[in-house]
């Protein structure tokens, strides 16, 4: 099944560890990274949610916009989703709770910009669940995934569990579940398998499934011009491009002076940590915080360092950018609107790329 034609790209959620206040500027400049000779474009915010609105959210980990202009904010720490229209105060449309139609311990969020319907992955009682909602917050359906929620990647005090990212095609949900044996899994609204594709990469840690799966955790992304990308978040950073049938087209390493320190300190073994639930997990830090695809099919990859690489449809790096609101941001989510602007958290800023 092919994704919707001409549908604006969406972003799944990866990780976060900072928040900044709202700020507005009007242009971009060029700067030189101190350890390199290549140009880094500094993109300055051209708008965003007002400071009193953005500051009211506890941990915004998704900032998206429907084609009719409504903003949606996924606040992970508040276990809630809000809509914002014009200068009106935010309206909470999803409340915390383990019952159907509410969310508890949510991990990922995505909308269909055409009509504002959206999906949320959460984990009440440690059981992974995906629910679908109308633009006003009424539940349309949902399903529970087999198995318990499994922590994989850690960034600061944030642990990425289970379904750490997802994409909503309007007809199905695309997630990363390496325990199924593939990088990309597409599920129908009842949870049944539509298809799975993308071979797991060799890690040298196949005997330790926790580490092996952590190094195959990542972001499945729909390319609005056709096909899919998959961005590995940990280990040696790289991405793969697939056609609409799920056939691998190419693989590219994510390289540059901004990732040299990460690669230079990449361990061969990882310390383990016991969670509150008694699980013993490896502490695997990600190199990539988030990624998305713009309307032209270019891939935007944000690093744990405050830089974002942009790759064209052939897999060649064409830009290195930084986002600046009140300060330089480490993006935790990226979303391209219908008119080509990019929405960024933390801070709920708007940029013209």
C-alpha positions in Angstrom: 0.0 0.0 0.0 1.4 3.4 -1.0 1.3 6.4 1.2 -1.1 9.3 0.3 0.0 11.2 -2.7 1.0 14.9 -2.1 0.4 14.5 1.7 2.6 16.9 3.7 5.4 15.1 5.6 5.1 14.4 9.2 7.5 13.6 11.9 7.6 10.9 14.5 9.1 11.7 18.0 12.5 10.8 19.1 13.8 12.4 22.3 14.3 15.6 24.2 16.3 17.2 27.0 15.8 21.0 26.9 13.3 23.7 26.8 13.7 27.4 25.8 11.5 30.5 25.9 9.7 31.9 22.9 11.6 34.4 20.7 11.2 35.9 17.2 13.8 37.0 14.6 13.5 37.6 10.9 16.4 36.2 8.9 19.1 33.6 8.6 22.9 34.1 8.5 25.9 32.0 7.8 28.4 30.9 10.5 31.4 28.7 10.5 31.6 25.8 12.9 34.8 26.2 14.9 36.1 22.7 14.0 35.3 22.8 10.3 35.7 24.8 7.2 32.1 24.3 5.8 29.3 26.7 6.1 26.5 26.3 8.7 23.3 28.2 8.1 21.8 29.8 11.1 18.0 29.8 10.8 16.3 32.3 13.0 12.7 32.0 14.2 10.1 33.9 12.2 7.2 33.1 14.6 5.8 30.5 16.9 3.3 30.2 19.7 3.2 33.2 22.1 5.5 33.0 25.0 2.7 32.6 27.6 1.2 29.8 25.5 4.5 27.9 24.8 5.6 28.3 28.4 2.4 26.6 29.7 3.4 23.3 28.3 5.5 20.9 30.5 7.3 18.9 27.9 6.1 19.6 24.3 7.4 16.8 22.2 5.3 17.4 19.1 4.3 20.7 17.4 2.3 20.2 14.2 -0.3 22.0 12.1 -3.4 20.9 10.2 -4.0 22.3 6.7 -6.9 24.5 8.2 -4.4 26.3 10.4 -4.9 24.6 13.7 -1.8 23.9 15.7 -1.5 20.6 17.7 0.9 20.3 20.6 1.7 16.9 22.1 2.8 17.4 25.7 4.5 14.2 26.8 5.0 15.0 30.4 1.3 16.2 30.8 0.1 13.1 29.0 -2.1 15.4 26.9 -2.7 16.9 23.4 -3.7 20.5 22.9 -5.0 22.5 20.0 -4.2 26.2 19.5 -6.1 28.5 17.1 -5.2 32.1 16.6 -4.8 34.0 19.9 -7.1 31.7 21.8 -5.8 29.8 24.9 -4.7 26.2 24.3 -7.6 23.7 24.4 -6.8 20.3 25.9 -8.5 17.6 23.8 -6.7 14.5 25.2 -6.6 13.9 29.0 -4.3 11.6 31.0 -5.7 8.2 31.9 -5.4 4.5 31.1 -9.0 4.2 29.8 -9.7 4.2 26.1 -9.7 7.7 24.7 -7.1 8.9 27.2 -3.4 8.4 27.3 -0.8 7.3 29.9 3.0 7.3 29.4 2.7 8.5 25.8 5.8 8.2 23.6 4.9 9.3 20.0 2.3 11.4 18.1 1.5 12.3 14.5 -1.4 13.9 12.6 -2.9 13.7 9.2 -2.8 17.4 8.2 -5.6 17.0 5.7 -8.3 16.5 8.3 -6.5 16.8 11.6 -7.0 13.2 12.7 -4.1 11.9 14.7 -2.5 8.9 16.4 -0.8 8.5 19.8 1.3 5.7 21.1 1.2 5.2 24.9 1.8 2.4 27.4 -0.7 2.0 30.2 0.5 -0.7 32.6 3.6 -1.2 30.4 1.5 -2.5 27.5 2.1 -0.7 24.2 -1.0 0.9 22.7 -1.8 2.9 19.6 -5.0 5.0 19.4 -6.5 7.0 16.6 -8.5 10.2 17.3 -10.5 12.8 15.4 -9.3 16.4 15.3 -11.5 17.3 18.3 -10.1 14.4 20.4 -12.8 11.7 20.0 -11.4 8.2 19.8 -11.8 6.5 16.5 -10.1 3.2 17.4 -7.1 1.6 18.9 -5.1 -1.6 19.5 -2.6 -3.0 21.9 0.7 -4.4 20.6 2.0 -7.7 21.8 4.6 -7.8 24.5 5.7 -5.3 27.1 7.1 -1.9 26.6 10.9 -2.2 26.2 13.2 0.7 27.1 15.9 1.2 24.4 17.7 4.5 24.1 18.5 7.1 26.8 19.3 10.8 26.5 19.9 12.6 29.7 17.1 11.6 32.0 14.8 10.5 29.2 14.3 6.9 28.3 12.8 6.1 24.9 10.5 3.2 25.3 8.6 0.9 22.9 7.1 2.8 20.0 9.5 5.8 20.2 8.3 7.1 16.8 5.4 6.6 14.4 4.1 8.0 11.1 0.4 8.3 10.2 -0.5 7.7 6.6 -4.2 8.4 7.2 -5.0 4.7 6.5 -2.3 3.0 8.6 0.5 3.5 11.1 4.2 3.1 10.4 6.4 2.2 13.4 9.9 0.8 14.2 9.7 -2.5 16.0 13.1 -4.3 15.4 11.9 -7.2 17.6 9.7 -8.1 14.7 12.8 -8.6 12.6 12.4 -5.6 10.4 13.2 -1.9 10.6 9.8 -0.7 9.3 6.4 -2.1 10.3 3.1 -0.9 8.8 0.0 -1.7 10.9 -3.7 -1.3 10.1 -6.0 0.5 12.5 -6.9 -2.9 14.1 -3.3 -3.7 14.7 -3.0 -6.3 12.0 0.2 -6.4 10.0 0.1 -4.7 6.6 3.7 -5.3 5.8 7.2 -5.1 7.3 10.4 -4.3 5.4 14.0 -3.3 5.9 16.6 -5.8 7.2 18.1 -5.1 10.6 21.7 -4.0 10.3 24.5 -6.2 11.7 25.7 -4.8 15.0 28.2 -7.4 16.4 25.9 -7.6 19.4 23.3 -10.1 18.1 23.9 -12.3 21.2 22.7 -9.4 23.4 19.2 -8.6 22.0 18.7 -5.5 24.0 21.8 -3.8 22.5 21.1 -5.3 19.1 17.6 -3.8 19.0 18.8 -0.5 20.5 21.3 -0.2 17.7 18.4 -0.9 15.2 16.1 1.6 16.8 15.2 4.6 14.7 12.8 6.8 12.8 10.7 5.5 9.9 9.7 8.4 7.7 7.3 8.8 4.8 8.7 10.6 1.8 5.8 12.6 0.3 7.4 12.2 -3.2 7.3 8.5 -2.8 8.9 5.8 -0.6 10.3 5.9 2.8 13.5 6.8 4.8 14.7 5.0 7.9 17.2 6.9 10.2 19.1 4.9 12.7 19.3 6.9 16.0 22.2 5.1 17.8 25.5 3.4 17.0 27.1 4.4 13.7 24.7 7.0 12.4 23.3 6.3 9.0 20.0 6.2 7.0 18.4 4.1 4.3 16.0 5.0 1.5 13.3 2.6 0.4 10.9 2.8 -2.6 7.1 2.5 -2.2 7.3 -1.3 -2.3 9.8 -1.3 0.6 12.8 -2.2 -1.6 16.1 -0.8 -0.5 17.4 1.9 -2.8 20.5 3.1 -1.0 22.2 3.5 2.4 24.2 6.6 3.4 26.4 7.3 6.5 25.7 10.5 8.4 29.1 12.1 8.5 30.5 15.5 9.4 32.6 17.3 12.0 29.5 17.7 14.2 29.4 13.9 14.7 33.1 13.3 15.0 33.1 13.6 18.8 30.2 11.1 19.0 31.9 8.6 16.8 35.2 9.0 18.6 33.6 8.1 21.9 31.4 5.4 20.6 31.8 2.4 23.0 31.9 -1.3 22.2 30.0 -2.2 25.4 27.3 -0.3 27.3 26.7 -0.1 31.1 23.4 -1.5 32.2 20.8 0.1 34.4 17.9 -1.3 36.4 14.6 0.4 35.8 11.7 0.9 38.2 10.0 -2.1 36.7 13.0 -4.3 37.4 14.3 -4.5 33.8 18.0 -4.3 33.3 18.7 -2.3 30.2 21.8 -1.0 28.4 22.3 2.8 28.5 22.6 3.5 24.8 22.7 7.2 23.9 21.4 8.3 20.5 23.3 10.4 18.0 20.1 11.5 16.3 17.3 13.3 18.2 14.7 13.6 15.4 14.3 13.7 11.6 11.7 14.5 9.0 11.2 14.8 5.2 10.2 18.1 3.5 7.7 18.4 0.6 10.6 18.1 -1.9 11.7 14.8 -0.5 14.8 16.2 1.3 15.7 14.4 4.5 16.4 16.6 7.6 18.3 14.9 10.4 18.9 16.6 13.8 21.9 15.6 15.8 22.3 15.4 19.6 24.7 18.2 19.0 22.8 21.4 18.0 23.1 20.9 14.2 20.8 19.5 11.5 22.0 18.0 8.3 19.8 18.2 5.1 20.1 15.5 2.4 18.7 15.6 -1.1 16.7 12.7 -2.7 19.9 11.1 -4.0 21.3 10.9 -0.4 23.9 13.8 -0.8 24.3 16.3 2.1 23.4 19.7 0.8 23.0 21.9 3.9 24.0 22.1 7.6 21.8 24.3 9.6 21.2 25.5 13.2 17.8 26.6 14.5 17.8 29.7 16.8 14.9 30.8 18.9 15.8 32.5 22.2 19.0 30.4 21.9 20.4 27.7 19.7 18.1 24.6 19.7 18.6 20.9 19.7 15.4 20.0 17.9 13.3 17.3 19.4 10.6 17.3 16.7 10.4 18.8 13.2 7.3 19.2 11.1 6.8 20.8 7.7 3.6 22.7 7.1 1.6 23.0 3.9 3.2 26.3 3.1 6.8 25.0 3.6 7.5 26.4 7.1 9.1 24.1 9.7 7.7 23.8 13.2 10.3 22.9 15.9 10.3 21.8 19.5 11.4 22.7 22.1 9.9 26.2 22.3 7.1 25.7 19.6 9.0 27.9 17.1 8.3 28.5 13.4 11.1 28.8 10.9 11.3 29.5 7.2 13.9 27.1 5.8 
